[in-house]
Amino acid sequence: MTQIQAMRGAVRTPTKGLSKMAALQAELETSMQERAEALAAMEKLRTKEREAHRAEVEAREALDKMSSEHAALGARVQALEKDNAKLSEDNVALVGHSNAKQKIQMHAKVLSPTAPEAPDPPTHPPPAPTNAPAGPSPLFPAVKCDVPPPLDVRSRTRTTR
């Protein structure tokens, strides 16, 4: 009987080892599946990282391009302001009179871009009130005077009305 019991024990041992082996194989398959999922997630992260890096490089290139354009435009604005100041001075010298009483050059300095701009003088007299009679009135008869016509500033000739 001892020999039969020993054989039965030997037969039972492989079945215990097989069940343990099956459990280990199931655990191995589970860990391999988790590893595959982790690798897929890592690959997604690497793809997103590459896209983010590419976007960063493009943004830096755009920033460099815009900063160089900004610097070029700043230099151009400074050059144009310098030209504007020179042309303004030349204009004052050409339009200015040598008559010290008129002091047009002084007016040009007063009306520089930093000072508030003066309104343009009216080109014609304001309209007469509507209740005023047309023509000469009995209180103020028409007076004829010999006043020369005004100067046309652009051509420096007398205008005729």
N, CA, C and O of each residue as an XYZ file, in Angstrom:
644
protein
N       0.785     -1.173      0.000
C       0.000      0.000      0.000
C       0.848      1.266      0.000
O       0.454      2.324     -0.492
N       1.876      1.120      0.502
C       2.744      2.274      0.533
C       3.214      2.644     -0.866
O       3.425      3.812     -1.193
N       3.365      1.640     -1.648
C       3.802      1.935     -2.993
C       2.672      2.562     -3.813
O       2.926      3.433     -4.645
N       1.494      2.153     -3.598
C       0.336      2.715     -4.295
C       0.133      4.149     -3.836
O      -0.159      5.031     -4.643
N       0.284      4.373     -2.577
C       0.100      5.737     -2.063
C       1.190      6.656     -2.617
O       0.944      7.829     -2.898
N       2.356      6.124     -2.763
C       3.442      6.922     -3.294
C       3.170      7.276     -4.756
O       3.463      8.391     -5.188
N       2.612      6.332     -5.521
C       2.282      6.594     -6.906
C       1.166      7.612     -7.009
O       1.180      8.503     -7.857
N       0.188      7.452     -6.111
C      -0.899      8.436     -6.139
C      -0.357      9.824     -5.791
O      -0.769     10.816     -6.391
N       0.528      9.897     -4.863
C       1.121     11.182     -4.499
C       1.915     11.766     -5.646
O       1.918     12.980     -5.849
N       2.596     10.898     -6.407
C       3.381     11.341     -7.549
C       2.465     11.856     -8.653
O       2.814     12.815     -9.342
N       1.307     11.240     -8.830
C       0.356     11.671     -9.843
C      -0.268     12.991     -9.421
O      -0.533     13.844    -10.268
N      -0.502     13.174     -8.152
C      -1.114     14.436     -7.677
C      -0.133     15.601     -7.775
O      -0.557     16.732     -8.013
N       1.110     15.368     -7.608
C       2.101     16.433     -7.641
C       2.158     17.099     -9.012
O       2.192     18.329     -9.063
N       2.172     16.358    -10.138
C       2.198     17.053    -11.410
C       0.939     17.886    -11.628
O       1.030     18.941    -12.254
N      -0.188     17.485    -11.163
C      -1.387     18.289    -11.360
C      -1.296     19.577    -10.560
O      -1.771     20.617    -11.017
N      -0.697     19.534     -9.377
C      -0.500     20.761     -8.595
C       0.484     21.666     -9.341
O       0.278     22.878     -9.399
N       1.539     21.102     -9.904
C       2.527     21.877    -10.664
C       1.926     22.442    -11.931
O       2.286     23.545    -12.343
N       0.995     21.694    -12.575
C       0.341     22.187    -13.785
C      -0.575     23.357    -13.472
O      -0.623     24.323    -14.233
N      -1.284     23.289    -12.391
C      -2.183     24.395    -12.040
C      -1.380     25.636    -11.672
O      -1.773     26.759    -11.990
N      -0.250     25.423    -10.998
C       0.608     26.549    -10.650
C       1.213     27.148    -11.919
O       1.338     28.367    -12.040
N       1.584     26.288    -12.856
C       2.154     26.738    -14.117
C       1.116     27.500    -14.943
O       1.455     28.482    -15.604
N      -0.118     27.068    -14.912
C      -1.194     27.753    -15.638
C      -1.433     29.143    -15.036
O      -1.666     30.107    -15.765
N      -1.373     29.238    -13.711
C      -1.557     30.525    -13.052
C      -0.421     31.473    -13.430
O      -0.655     32.648    -13.710
N       0.808     30.959    -13.436
C       1.951     31.782    -13.811
C       1.869     32.215    -15.278
O       2.241     33.338    -15.618
N       1.384     31.323    -16.145
C       1.249     31.663    -17.553
C       0.177     32.733    -17.739
O       0.349     33.621    -18.574
N      -0.917     32.677    -16.992
C      -1.968     33.698    -17.069
C      -1.438     35.029    -16.568
O      -1.743     36.076    -17.138
N      -0.655     34.996    -15.518
C      -0.049     36.225    -14.979
C       0.928     36.811    -15.987
O       0.996     38.028    -16.157
N       1.691     35.939    -16.659
C       2.627     36.389    -17.688
C       1.893     37.052    -18.844
O       2.327     38.103    -19.318
N       0.810     36.476    -19.304
C       0.016     37.049    -20.394
C      -0.563     38.409    -19.993
O      -0.578     39.344    -20.794
N      -1.039     38.510    -18.750
C      -1.574     39.785    -18.259
C      -0.482     40.851    -18.232
O      -0.706     41.980    -18.668
N       0.690     40.500    -17.726
C       1.772     41.487    -17.668
C       2.256     41.859    -19.072
O       2.643     43.005    -19.302
N       2.241     40.914    -20.011
C       2.626     41.235    -21.389
C       1.608     42.170    -22.033
O       1.981     43.059    -22.799
N       0.336     41.979    -21.733
C      -0.705     42.852    -22.272
C      -0.566     44.250    -21.678
O      -0.694     45.239    -22.401
N      -0.308     44.349    -20.379
C      -0.103     45.654    -19.741
C       1.128     46.348    -20.338
O       1.121     47.560    -20.552
N       2.187     45.566    -20.604
C       3.390     46.127    -21.203
C       3.095     46.663    -22.594
O       3.574     47.740    -22.949
N       2.321     45.939    -23.387
C       1.964     46.387    -24.735
C       1.149     47.680    -24.673
O       1.359     48.583    -25.484
N       0.224     47.774    -23.720
C      -0.578     48.990    -23.557
C       0.316     50.152    -23.141
O       0.146     51.271    -23.626
N       1.272     49.893    -22.243
C       2.194     50.947    -21.805
C       3.063     51.413    -22.973
O       3.313     52.610    -23.116
N       3.524     50.482    -23.805
C       4.320     50.862    -24.974
C       3.504     51.688    -25.966
O       4.025     52.638    -26.551
N       2.237     51.338    -26.161
C       1.377     52.106    -27.068
C       1.156     53.515    -26.518
O       1.193     54.490    -27.269
N       0.928     53.620    -25.210
C       0.745     54.938    -24.594
C       2.028     55.757    -24.708
O       1.974     56.962    -24.954
N       3.189     55.107    -24.528
C       4.460     55.803    -24.631
C       4.687     56.284    -26.067
O       5.213     57.376    -26.276
N       4.300     55.490    -27.038
C       4.455     55.887    -28.433
C       3.565     57.091    -28.756
O       3.970     57.982    -29.503
N       2.356     57.115    -28.196
C       1.469     58.275    -28.384
C       2.109     59.526    -27.788
O       2.068     60.600    -28.387
N       2.698     59.376    -26.605
C       3.351     60.523    -25.970
C       4.543     61.006    -26.804
O       4.754     62.211    -26.940
N       5.315     60.079    -27.358
C       6.446     60.474    -28.201
C       5.970     61.218    -29.438
O       6.590     62.198    -29.852
N       4.867     60.756    -30.035
C       4.303     61.426    -31.213
C       3.867     62.850    -30.851
O       4.149     63.799    -31.582
N       3.176     62.986    -29.710
C       2.739     64.321    -29.273
C       3.938     65.214    -28.974
O       3.914     66.411    -29.261
N       4.991     64.626    -28.393
C       6.188     65.397    -28.095
C       6.842     65.889    -29.383
O       7.273     67.040    -29.453
N       6.924     65.030    -30.406
C       7.495     65.445    -31.695
C       6.676     66.577    -32.311
O       7.236     67.546    -32.824
N       5.348     66.451    -32.258
C       4.478     67.504    -32.817
C       4.666     68.813    -32.050
O       4.720     69.886    -32.650
N       4.764     68.721    -30.727
C       4.963     69.933    -29.920
C       6.317     70.570    -30.239
O       6.423     71.793    -30.321
N       7.341     69.751    -30.418
C       8.662     70.276    -30.747
C       8.640     70.957    -32.116
O       9.219     72.029    -32.290
N       7.973     70.333    -33.082
C       7.855     70.913    -34.417
C       7.115     72.249    -34.346
O       7.513     73.221    -34.989
N       6.036     72.292    -33.559
C       5.285     73.544    -33.414
C       6.142     74.613    -32.742
O       6.064     75.788    -33.101
N       6.957     74.212    -31.769
C       7.829     75.167    -31.091
C       8.854     75.741    -32.062
O       9.117     76.943    -32.055
N       9.428     74.884    -32.893
C      10.422     75.349    -33.875
C       9.772     76.324    -34.851
O      10.356     77.357    -35.175
N       8.568     76.004    -35.322
C       7.866     76.911    -36.248
C       7.547     78.233    -35.573
O       7.670     79.290    -36.191
N       7.132     78.183    -34.295
C       6.814     79.422    -33.575
C       8.069     80.268    -33.388
O       8.012     81.491    -33.519
N       9.193     79.638    -33.084
C      10.437     80.396    -32.924
C      10.855     81.045    -34.245
O      11.303     82.192    -34.263
N      10.705     80.306    -35.353
C      11.045     80.871    -36.660
C      10.144     82.058    -36.980
O      10.608     83.080    -37.485
N       8.850     81.916    -36.683
C       7.916     83.026    -36.926
C       8.267     84.217    -36.051
O       8.201     85.359    -36.504
N       8.643     83.961    -34.787
C       9.026     85.043    -33.886
C      10.274     85.758    -34.397
O      10.338     86.988    -34.388
N      11.265     84.985    -34.843
C      12.481     85.595    -35.381
C      12.171     86.446    -36.612
O      12.698     87.547    -36.766
N      11.315     85.924    -37.480
C      10.947     86.662    -38.694
C      10.218     87.958    -38.326
O      10.501     89.017    -38.886
N       9.276     87.865    -37.381
C       8.518     89.058    -36.998
C       9.404     90.076    -36.295
O       9.244     91.279    -36.501
N      10.337     89.610    -35.468
C      11.214     90.561    -34.784
C      12.144     91.256    -35.777
O      12.440     92.441    -35.621
N      12.609     90.528    -36.801
C      13.448     91.185    -37.803
C      12.630     92.182    -38.624
O      13.122     93.258    -38.962
N      11.380     91.828    -38.947
C      10.510     92.773    -39.659
C      10.236     93.999    -38.796
O      10.207     95.124    -39.296
N      10.034     93.777    -37.499
C       9.768     94.893    -36.577
C      10.974     95.828    -36.541
O      10.820     97.048    -36.594
N      12.175     95.253    -36.449
C      13.382     96.076    -36.420
C      13.540     96.851    -37.737
O      13.899     98.028    -37.731
N      13.271     96.184    -38.858
C      13.385     96.857    -40.157
C      12.373     97.994    -40.268
O      12.696     99.074    -40.761
N      11.150     97.747    -39.809
C      10.132     98.799    -39.872
C      10.477     99.947    -38.929
O      10.234    101.109    -39.255
N      11.040     99.633    -37.762
C      11.459    100.684    -36.838
C      12.530    101.560    -37.452
O      12.486    102.785    -37.330
N      13.493    100.932    -38.113
C      14.552    101.701    -38.776
C      13.967    102.552    -39.900
O      14.375    103.695    -40.105
N      13.013    101.984    -40.618
C      12.392    102.738    -41.724
C      11.596    103.935    -41.189
O      11.623    105.018    -41.774
N      10.889    103.729    -40.071
C      10.127    104.834    -39.470
C      11.074    105.944    -39.029
O      10.795    107.122    -39.248
N      12.196    105.571    -38.406
C      13.155    106.589    -37.981
C      13.711    107.356    -39.179
O      13.852    108.577    -39.124
N      14.027    106.642    -40.260
C      14.545    107.309    -41.454
C      13.488    108.249    -42.040
O      13.807    109.362    -42.457
N      12.237    107.802    -42.070
C      11.177    108.656    -42.613
C      10.932    109.872    -41.725
O      10.678    110.965    -42.233
N      11.005    109.697    -40.409
C      10.852    110.843    -39.512
C      11.984    111.843    -39.715
O      11.764    113.054    -39.683
N      13.196    111.333    -39.923
C      14.342    112.210    -40.184
C      14.135    112.970    -41.490
O      14.372    114.176    -41.554
N      13.690    112.261    -42.535
C      13.419    112.913    -43.817
C      12.307    113.943    -43.680
O      12.377    115.023    -44.266
N      11.279    113.605    -42.901
C      10.160    114.525    -42.691
C      10.638    115.799    -42.006
O      10.238    116.898    -42.391
N      11.489    115.662    -40.994
C      12.004    116.842    -40.297
C      12.836    117.706    -41.255
O      12.718    118.932    -41.251
N      13.677    117.059    -42.075
C      14.504    117.813    -43.026
C      13.626    118.528    -44.050
O      13.857    119.697    -44.360
N      12.628    117.832    -44.571
C      11.730    118.459    -45.550
C      10.935    119.597    -44.922
O      10.680    120.611    -45.572
N      10.551    119.435    -43.684
C       9.829    120.502    -42.995
C      10.712    121.740    -42.853
O      10.262    122.865    -43.071
N      11.975    121.516    -42.486
C      12.903    122.654    -42.382
C      13.129    123.304    -43.740
O      13.175    124.530    -43.840
N      13.269    122.499    -44.780
C      13.439    123.046    -46.131
C      12.206    123.839    -46.547
O      12.329    124.898    -47.162
N      11.033    123.341    -46.219
C       9.796    124.038    -46.551
C       9.727    125.377    -45.837
O       9.334    126.382    -46.430
N      10.106    125.393    -44.568
C      10.096    126.649    -43.815
C      11.070    127.635    -44.442
O      10.774    128.825    -44.550
N      12.232    127.138    -44.856
C      13.225    128.034    -45.459
C      12.740    128.572    -46.803
O      13.000    129.730    -47.130
N      12.036    127.746    -47.592
C      11.561    128.190    -48.906
C      10.360    129.114    -48.804
O      10.248    130.069    -49.571
N       9.464    128.844    -47.872
C       8.246    129.643    -47.756
C       8.473    130.868    -46.891
O       7.769    131.867    -47.039
N       9.441    130.810    -45.995
C       9.672    131.904    -45.051
C      10.077    133.196    -45.736
O      10.654    133.186    -46.824
N       9.773    134.288    -45.095
C      10.107    135.614    -45.632
C      11.327    136.144    -44.904
O      11.639    135.712    -43.794
N      12.000    137.066    -45.526
C      13.130    137.699    -44.859
C      12.640    138.837    -43.971
O      13.421    139.402    -43.205
N      11.372    139.176    -44.065
C      10.785    140.230    -43.252
C      10.675    139.726    -41.814
O       9.959    138.763    -41.540
N      11.375    140.373    -40.915
C      11.393    139.928    -39.518
C      10.042    140.107    -38.846
O       9.753    139.426    -37.862
N       9.205    141.011    -39.357
C       7.899    141.248    -38.738
C       6.953    140.069    -38.949
O       6.093    139.813    -38.107
N       7.099    139.357    -40.047
C       6.156    138.276    -40.323
C       6.495    137.016    -39.538
O       5.586    136.314    -39.095
N       7.743    136.716    -39.357
C       8.202    135.610    -38.516
C       7.523    134.283    -38.842
O       7.066    133.565    -37.952
N       7.468    133.979    -40.114
C       6.844    132.711    -40.514
C       7.661    131.529    -40.015
O       7.109    130.484    -39.672
N       8.970    131.699    -39.976
C       9.790    130.593    -39.483
C       9.466    130.280    -38.027
O       9.461    129.119    -37.617
N       9.199    131.317    -37.258
C       8.827    131.098    -35.857
C       7.486    130.391    -35.771
O       7.297    129.526    -34.915
N       6.553    130.745    -36.644
C       5.239    130.087    -36.640
C       5.387    128.616    -37.000
O       4.681    127.771    -36.449
N       6.281    128.307    -37.902
C       6.482    126.907    -38.283
C       7.027    126.108    -37.104
O       6.655    124.949    -36.922
N       7.895    126.705    -36.309
C       8.408    126.008    -35.132
C       7.312    125.828    -34.086
O       7.257    124.801    -33.409
N       6.449    126.819    -33.955
C       5.352    126.725    -32.987
C       4.370    125.637    -33.410
O       3.818    124.930    -32.567
N       4.154    125.507    -34.718
C       3.214    124.520    -35.221
C       3.893    123.178    -35.506
O       3.447    122.434    -36.380
N       4.951    122.868    -34.789
C       5.626    121.583    -34.977
C       4.698    120.458    -34.534
O       3.686    120.720    -33.884
N       5.021    119.207    -34.872
C       4.142    118.079    -34.526
C       3.890    117.925    -33.029
O       2.898    117.313    -32.633
N       4.782    118.476    -32.181
C       4.556    118.348    -30.738
C       3.529    119.353    -30.243
O       2.861    119.106    -29.240
N       3.392    120.485    -30.929
C       2.420    121.498    -30.528
C       1.061    121.185    -31.142
O       0.993    120.571    -32.207
N      -0.030    121.602    -30.484
C      -1.346    121.358    -31.090
C      -1.484    122.124    -32.400
O      -0.979    123.238    -32.539
N      -2.163    121.522    -33.342
C      -2.295    122.109    -34.670
C      -3.313    123.246    -34.650
O      -4.394    123.121    -34.075
N      -2.945    124.357    -35.289
C      -3.840    125.507    -35.365
C      -4.862    125.279    -36.469
O      -4.553    124.644    -37.477
N      -6.079    125.791    -36.287
C      -7.072    125.611    -37.348
C      -6.706    126.426    -38.578
O      -6.073    127.477    -38.473
N      -7.109    125.933    -39.746
C      -6.855    126.639    -40.994
C      -7.709    127.908    -41.045
O      -8.855    127.894    -40.595
N      -7.164    129.008    -41.589
C      -7.969    130.223    -41.695
C      -9.080    130.014    -42.724
O      -8.907    129.253    -43.676
N     -10.207    130.677    -42.540
C     -11.308    130.507    -43.494
C     -10.907    131.036    -44.865
O     -10.203    132.040    -44.977
N     -11.361    130.350    -45.897
C     -11.012    130.759    -47.258
C     -11.949    131.838    -47.782
O     -11.589    132.549    -48.721
N     -13.121    131.980    -47.217
C     -14.071    133.014    -47.633
C     -14.799    133.510    -46.390
O     -14.846    132.811    -45.377
N     -15.369    134.716    -46.460
C     -16.032    135.265    -45.272
C     -17.263    134.435    -44.916
O     -17.840    133.768    -45.774
N     -17.661    134.481    -43.637
C     -18.853    133.730    -43.236
C     -20.092    134.312    -43.911
O     -20.103    135.490    -44.268
N     -21.128    133.506    -44.087
C     -22.339    134.027    -44.745
C     -23.017    135.106    -43.892
O     -22.939    135.105    -42.664
N     -23.678    136.017    -44.592
C     -24.375    137.109    -43.896
C     -25.593    136.549    -43.179
O     -26.162    135.553    -43.628
N     -26.010    137.166    -42.072
C     -27.213    136.699    -41.381
C     -28.418    136.760    -42.321
O     -28.484    137.625    -43.195
N     -29.354    135.857    -42.142
C     -30.504    135.787    -43.038
C     -31.467    136.939    -42.845
O     -32.207    137.274    -43.771
N     -31.485    137.550    -41.690
C     -32.416    138.668    -41.468
C     -31.840    140.006    -41.927
O     -32.533    141.021    -41.853
N     -30.585    140.038    -42.401
C     -29.988    141.280    -42.875
C     -30.488    141.562    -44.289
O     -30.631    140.633    -45.085
N     -30.753    142.817    -44.614
C     -31.213    143.143    -45.957
C     -30.083    142.981    -46.968
O     -28.919    143.236    -46.659
N     -30.429    142.563    -48.154
C     -29.446    142.400    -49.213
C     -29.119    143.766    -49.795
O     -30.011    144.596    -49.974
N     -27.846    144.006    -50.093
C     -27.445    145.273    -50.693
C     -27.115    146.303    -49.644
O     -27.081    145.995    -48.452
N     -26.868    147.548    -50.082
C     -26.499    148.600    -49.124
C     -27.707    149.018    -48.288
O     -28.837    149.048    -48.776
N     -27.451    149.337    -47.033
C     -28.530    149.770    -46.151
C     -28.514    151.296    -46.072
O     -27.508    151.921    -46.407
N     -29.606    151.892    -45.637
C     -29.607    153.356    -45.537
C     -28.618    153.860    -44.506
O     -28.140    154.990    -44.603
N     -28.304    153.026    -43.510
C     -27.358    153.488    -42.496
C     -25.917    153.417    -43.007
O     -25.089    154.262    -42.666
N     -25.625    152.405    -43.825
C     -24.277    152.233    -44.350
C     -24.352    152.211    -45.875
O     -24.517    151.141    -46.462
N     -24.238    153.337    -46.511
C     -24.293    153.345    -47.966
C     -23.073    152.630    -48.542
O     -22.038    152.503    -47.888
N     -23.220    152.178    -49.752
C     -22.127    151.464    -50.408
C     -20.945    152.397    -50.574
O     -21.079    153.510    -51.082
N     -19.786    151.929    -50.139
C     -18.571    152.722    -50.220
C     -17.634    152.009    -51.186
O     -17.388    150.808    -51.077
N     -17.128    152.775    -52.121
C     -16.188    152.201    -53.055
C     -14.801    152.626    -52.616
O     -14.527    153.805    -52.394
N     -13.942    151.643    -52.500
C     -12.568    151.961    -52.120
C     -11.626    151.234    -53.070
O     -11.958    150.192    -53.635
N     -10.489    151.793    -53.223
C      -9.512    151.211    -54.131
C      -8.533    150.339    -53.346
O      -7.429    150.772    -53.014
N      -8.946    149.115    -53.056
C      -8.094    148.155    -52.340
C      -7.658    147.102    -53.356
O      -8.487    146.554    -54.082
N      -6.389    146.827    -53.405
C      -5.942    145.820    -54.374
C      -6.470    144.432    -53.972
O      -6.699    144.167    -52.792
N      -6.655    143.569    -54.948
C      -7.134    142.221    -54.614
C      -6.094    141.460    -53.785
O      -4.909    141.790    -53.832
N      -6.519    140.464    -53.040
C      -5.568    139.738    -52.183
C      -4.559    138.941    -53.018
O      -4.790    138.633    -54.187
N      -3.442    138.624    -52.376
C      -2.391    137.852    -53.033
C      -2.751    136.371    -53.042
O      -3.278    135.843    -52.063
N      -2.465    135.719    -54.140
C      -2.592    134.266    -54.186
C      -1.254    133.732    -53.692
O      -0.231    133.893    -54.357
N      -1.266    133.099    -52.529
C      -0.027    132.699    -51.871
C       0.735    131.681    -52.703
O       1.966    131.695    -52.709
N       0.041    130.807    -53.399
C       0.728    129.757    -54.151
C       1.511    130.320    -55.331
O       2.655    129.929    -55.562
N       0.905    131.229    -56.074
C       1.603    131.736    -57.261
C       2.172    133.126    -57.033
O       2.864    133.650    -57.906
N       1.904    133.733    -55.899
C       2.379    135.070    -55.543
C       1.963    136.108    -56.573
O       2.742    136.998    -56.913
N       0.749    135.996    -57.065
C       0.194    136.982    -57.990
C      -1.123    137.470    -57.430
O      -1.708    136.844    -56.546
N      -1.574    138.565    -57.940
C      -2.847    139.114    -57.494
C      -3.982    138.352    -58.151
O      -3.935    138.052    -59.344
N      -5.010    138.039    -57.357
C      -6.168    137.343    -57.913
C      -7.237    138.341    -58.284
O      -7.308    139.430    -57.714
N      -8.053    137.980    -59.219
C      -9.180    138.852    -59.609
C     -10.452    138.136    -59.244
O     -10.569    136.915    -59.350
N     -11.383    138.923    -58.818
C     -12.643    138.308    -58.395
C     -13.680    138.449    -59.449
O     -14.808    137.991    -59.269
